[in-house]
Amino acid sequence: MPTQKSPIAFQGRKTSRSSSEQRRLAILQAALRIVVRDGVRGVRHRAVATEADVPLSATTYYFKDIHDLLADAFTLYAKETMETFVDPFWSRANERLSAFPAERWQSPEVMQEILDAIADLGTDYIFTRVTVHRDQLVMEYAFWYAALTDGRMHQMALQHGRRLLGNFMQVLEQVGANETELGAKSILGTVRRLEYEGMLTPPDMFTRETVKKALLHQIRAVLAV
């Protein structure tokens, strides 16, 4: 079961030399650090130049306006989070689910084992996002907010969301769900709610047990089991 792939297209000035590309990436990475620290509104040409330790003229050379800079920062975020976390996670999830022989999936006992495995995987996904990849999660929520008022980022956010949704749909297809898109949206919505709670709730109150219970409840509702 392959993960969803989509092309990555940057909006700013194209580069032909590796040194130029490295400087452009340094500017974008600086913008992402500012997003984590100060939010999207903190991303300004002068602030990014200072953070990246480059001349102010470098940011305006590669990005004609702040919208191009933010759009490419979001593109870089989406590319990196997919490559470093999301795609590797779903590869591991696929391996875990493939351990259950397909011919035995009609057995209620085996299906319960599968649901438990999916809930365990989902719990791992959420806890890893909230702890190890917390900065990426902060970036994502900041960009979701920015997409409400920026037309270009709006489309990019929708594309990123569809990419995430596709992975959930594949799992539901594999376990025989009828309404895979609606079911995937319901489960992804629960995952996002739990991620948000995980960032706001004291660690001793946000436990693997409560997360797994919430996920199992939603998964069983989607699959009507």
C-alpha positions, 0 to 999 in steps of 0.5 A: 500500500504506497503512500500518497505522493505529490509534486513540490513546486516553489513559487519564488525565484528559481536558482541555478547554482547550489550556493544560491539554492542553499541561501534560499533554503536558509531563508526559508528555514529561518522563516519557519523558525520565526513561525514557530516562535512568533507566528506567521505575522512575525515573518517579515523580510527584515526579521527573516534576513536577521534570523538567516544572517543574510543581507535584507536584499537577499530576501527580496531577491529570492521572494518578490513579496512576503506572500511568496516567502510564506508560500514557499515556507509552507511548501518547504514545511510540507515537503520536510514533514512528509519526508521526515515523519508522515511518509516513514510513519505510514510505511511502518503502519503498512508493514504492521497491517500487512502482518495480518493475513487478508484471508482472516480479516473476516474473523471478528477476533482478527478484526478486533486485533486490527482495530487495536493495532490501528489505534496503537499506530494512531496513538503513536502518531499523535504522541510523536507529533505532539512531543518529538515533532511539536515544532512541525505541529505548531507550524502546521496550525499557524499555516492553517490560520494564514491560509484563511486570508491568503488565497495562494496558501489556501490552495496549498493548505487544501492540497496538503490536507488532501495528501494527509487524508489520502493516507487515512483513506488507504487504510480504510480501504484496506480494512473494507470501509464503505465510505472511505473519504467520509470516514477518513475525514472523521478520523483525521478530524479526531486526530487533529483535535487530539493533537491540539489538546495534546499541545494545550493539556498538561502532560500528566492529563494527556495520556496514551490511554485516553488518546487510544480510547478516543481513536478506537471509539471513532474508528469503530463508529466509522467501520460500524463495528 
